Amino acid sequence: MKKYLVINFLAMCSFVHMVKAQEDYKMIHKDIIVVDGHNDVIISSILDGHDISNRLTTGHTDIPRLIEGGVDVQVFAVWSDDKKWKTNAFKHANDQIDALEKVIKKNKGKIAIAKSVDEIYKLQKKGKIAAVIGIEGGNMIEESIPYLVKLHKRGAKYLTLTWNYNLSWATAASLEDGKPTNEQRGLSEKGREIIRKMNELGMMVDLSHVSKKTFYDVLEVSTKPILVSHSNAAALTPHSRNLDDAQLAALKENKGVVGVNFYSGFLDTAFESRIHQLYDNHFGKPTEKMSASRKYHKLPKELKFQADAKLDLLLDHIDYLVSKVGIDHVAIGSDYDGIESTPQYLEDVSKLPILTKSLLERGYQKDDTAKIMGLNFLRIMKENEE
């Protein structure tokens, strides 16, 4: 009888400990400031007519899920396809900001635009989400510094210099990948002028998507720490969108910040091959050539989950980045609503407490977890404003 009582007591203690651990990570997540440095919900959802005031059954983001996920600061990316918007890209950028402002006006008790770190903290004290604007793609300034200034006045706190296409003044990783750095065009004199103006404005230079030559050219020009808003470690997942060790060393010297991207394809080298295998096993081999992306969209939910990168792989990238650049230089740039596949258990913005829990389980202390989850992004934003 005593044996069973001891077993029951130990089981109860274990259950109590588990509940306390869950409460602890939830309290820690609530206590720290959470910043997601990159989200594409404007272009993928708001402009398509979805009202993110309400919980949606599609996409990764809406205001109820941001609140549920404890997100204090959300960077809303303003994006235009370089091919489609070779002209009027500046107007398209402003149309997106207009659309975001309409959402905010409708939900003014829950969310507001923040144009500085000081404004972010004021909104946090009021219990409101701080909406920060990031411009993803230099095509939207149409080679015009006055346009750059106007977007900054509207709240743009960073400019991702390129997307997946070269501009006249900066080149993209997707097109320069594989070329020796000394054969890449990189940043033009106009580009250098743009960087200097961004430093003057206090606008962060974002080097996600840029070629290696552009990356190093910017570091020669910028007097402020640079941001790489949504990229991972190339040593773990070789991809043009991820940073190699030399780039990470340069980033560390610059005192910049890299925001880890949640896209399975940037986390796991086996992601696409796993999609093909799951699709072919479920549907049979297609008679026509199909991309991994197209196959992924056709998979049922349970097979998509199997295809998604394991959460541990995201943590591996964070660990690696911290080992190379230091705990003060790693942040979060989820790329929610700009990606088709997220790590398992991080399927939308409401699940960000799981990331806090996972970092704590990896051995990160509360203070270091707080840096990764938000403070590092705010630090570099503040240093650019000064």
Secondary structure, 3 states (H helix, E strand, C coil): CHHHHHHHHHHHHHHHHHHHHHHHHHHHHHHCCCEEEEECHHHHHHCCCCCCCCCCCCCCCCHHHHHHCCCCEEEEEEECCCCCCCCCHHHHHHHHHHHHHHHHHHCCCCEEECCCHHHHHHHHHCCCEEEEEEEECHHHHCCCHHHHHHHHHCCEEEEECCCCCCCCCCCEHHHHCCCCHHHCCCCCHHHHHHHHHHHHHCCEEECCCECHHHHHHHHHHCCCCCEECCCCECCCCCCCCCECHHHHHHHHHHCCEEEECCCHHHHCCCHHHHHHHHHHHHHCCCCCCCCHHHHHHHCCHHHHHHHCCCHHHHHHHHHHHHHHHCHHHEEECCCECCCCCCCCCCCCHHHHHHHHHHHHHCCCCHHHHHHHHHHHHHHHHHHHHC
